């Protein structure tokens, strides 16, 4: 017998996603769901994939296609891009596509901290073109990349 966590992992791998809204009570009446109608402590837990809904709240695993009584699933709000990959472009692509870079982009291209970019500006290795937001030339960043020892 699978645990609920194992069921969730399996469904997620198969492309199902949690359904965050609450179906109408009439859905449970049509299903004759004794768990909900009798007020069981075990809460129904619905997943959705396309227009199919699946409940893993009990052993019955009720599955419904295009059921009435289900509010439309809301889009999932994913957190921002993970910090280890802040951009979709590689540093080389970014330098090729942009003439100016902000401090964060320049730091990404050079694989240094944003503080280091400000230090390069103070040292005169990069020229600050704007104050707010600070911009530097992509060509200068590219030159600095070439100066780094590989």
Beta strands, then each sheet from edge to edge (+ up, - down):
strand 1: 17-18
strand 2: 46-49
strand 3: 52-55
strand 4: 63-65
strand 5: 100-102
strand 6: 135-137
sheet 1: 1+ 2- 3+ 4-
sheet 2: 5+ 6-
end
